[in-house]
Amino acid sequence: MFRSLSTRVSSRKKTFAASAAVLLGASGAVLGTTSTASAATPQEIAKQIVPASQYQAFSKIVSHESGWNPSATNSSSGAYGLVQALPASKMSSAGSDWKTNPATQIKWGLNYMNERYGSPNAAWAFWQANGWY
């Protein structure tokens, strides 16, 4: 009925270790290293948002426009973000975190490509013909 003292201590150590691992994992820390776990890349986020049949075209546009850098800024025009919105503040229609959140920029960019060109595939065709979209 009663567990031995050593069994109870061992069980508590395991419980404490598991709790600590969960807490550290939630904070992004990795045991035994000094680096933190990285968030999903903008490309990984885009694969979750952009339809698979449109992803390649979307990716090519973003690669050319910003190199997948969510804080890319065109020094001459002021265009900003993954999809180089101009003015950049237009992306606020997709979320207040548009300056820092790649998902918000991707959602806005996909909507822009769909509304203006019909799809990312059509936007890429236009980009190829004109060097901009």
N, C-alpha and C positions, 0 to 999 in steps of 0.2 A: 504494500500500500504506500509506504513512504519510500521515496527514492533516496538513494544514498546522497550524502553531502556532495561528493565528487561528481555524481551524475547531474545534480542540480546546478552546480557551478559551471560544469561543461556546457550544459544546455543554455545557461544565461550568457556565456561567452559567445556561443553561436548566434543567439538571438541579437546580442549587441552588435556583433560583426555584421550580420545581415542588415540590421537597421542602419548602421553606419554606411554600408555599401549603398543602400537605397538613397540615403541623404546625400552622399557624395556624388552619386550618379545623377541625382536630380539637379545638383548645382553645376554639373558639367565637369567635375573633377574626375580624374582617372587615377585609381590607386597605383602607386609605384611609378608615377610619372610626374613631370612638372607641367605638362601641357594640358589643355582643356579639350573636351570633345567639341568637334566643330559642328556647326549647324549645316543644314542642307545647302548645297550650292544653288545659285540661281537656275542653273540648267536642270537640276533635280526638281526644283519647285516648278519650273515651266513644264516639265514632263507630266506633272500632276494636273496642270491647268489647261494646257493647250492640247486639243485633240491630236491623237497620234498621226493622223493623216496630214496635219498642218504643222507639226512640230519642226520638221526639217527646214521648211521655209522660214518659220518664225526664228529658228536658231540662226540661220544664215543672216537674216536682217540684223538681229541683235549682235551677232559677232562682228559684222561690218560697222554697225552704228556705235557700239560702246565696248566691244570686247568682253561682254558679259560683266561689265563693271557697273553696279547700281548707282554709283556716285559720279559716273563719267559726265563731264561738263564740256560742251563745245565753247571754247574761249571766244570765238567770234560771234556766234549766234545766241549763246546762252542755253541752247538745248541741253536737256538733262536726263540722266538715268539710262536704264537699259535700252529703252526704245527711243531715246533722244526727243522727248516731248518738248514742244515749243509753243507757247511758253510752258515752262516746266510745271507751273502751278495747275495746269489742266488736269494733271494726274490726281489732284485732290478729290476729283469726282469719284475716284475708286477707293479712297480712304485717306484719313488724315495723316497716316504714316508714310505717305508716298515718297518722301525724301530718303527714307532709310529702309523700307521694306520691299525687297525684290518681288514678293508675291503681289503686292499692290500695284507695282509698276507693270508686272506681267499681265495682270487682269486688265489694267487700263490699256496696255498696248494691244492685247488681243481684241478688245472691244473696238479700239480705233481701227485696226486692220480690217475687222469684219464690217464696220460701218462705212469706212471710206473706200475699201477695195473689194469687199465681199468675202475675203478670207486672207489668211497669211500667205497662202499659195499665190493668190492674185497680187498681193502686196509685193511679194518677192519678184514676180514677173515684171511689175512696174519698176522696182528697184533696179533690176538688171538692165532694163531699157533706159533708165534715166540717171542711175547712180544716187538716187535718193528716193524716199517714199513719203 
